[in-house]
Amino acid sequence: MTSSFALCINNDGYPVSLDVGKVYRVIPDDQAAAHGYLRVIDESGEDYAYASDRFFPLDLPDAVEQALLAVLSDLAA
């Protein structure tokens, strides 16, 4: 299973779009992944593909992942 969240570890060239140390929601995208990219919801609120080496995938317990997804869903409502 692919991680639903990743930690930004490099925002070179994208200081407005990505914050180092921030956890971002990952959007599954097999085509982007095949080219070494990870699709995330960035600071614009939209999903964009960035080089995957900018992120560290997080392996969160199911309860934590579900809680984060619920919070994000509430914020979007």
N, C-alpha and C positions, 0 to 999 in steps of 0.2 A: 504494500500500500504506500502511496506517495504522501509525504507530509503535507498538511494543510496550511502550515505556517513555516516561515523562515526568518532568520535574523539577518538584517543587513550588516555586512562587515566592510563594505567599500562603496562609497558614493561618488568616487572621482568622476567628474564630468556631469554629475546629476545632483548637485547640492540642493536644488529646490524640490526635486522629485523623490529623493530617498534620504532618509536619516540614518546614519550609522548608529547601531545599537537598538533600533526599533524593530519590532516584530511585524511582519507583513503577511497578509493572507495570500496564499498561493492558489492560483487558478489552474486546474489541470489543462495541459496543452502538450500533447504528445509530439506535435510537429515542432514546436519551439524547443522542447527538450532534446529532440533528435539533432538540433543544431547548436546545442550547448546553452540554451536560454531557459530562463524561468519566468513564467508570467505571474505577476503580482499586482495587487491593488496598491498603487503608489499614492503619494501625497495629493495628487490631483483628484483622487477618488475613482479613477479609471484604471482598467487593467492594461499593463504594458509588459512586454518581454524585455528582460535585461539579462546580461551574461550571468550564468548561474554561479560563477565564482565570486560574485558580489554578495552572495547569501550563504548562510549556514542553515540547512534544513533542520527543523526541530522535531524531535520524536517526543511528543507530549502524551501524557496519559489521556485516555479517552474522555474522562470527566473534565479535564482541563480544556481539551480541544472543544468539546461540546459547549462548555461555558463561554469560551471566547467566541465561538460561532453565534451563540445566542446574543451576546452583547453586541456584536457587529450587526446582527439582524435588527436588533432594537434601535441601534443608531441610524440604520438606513430607513427605518419606518417613519 
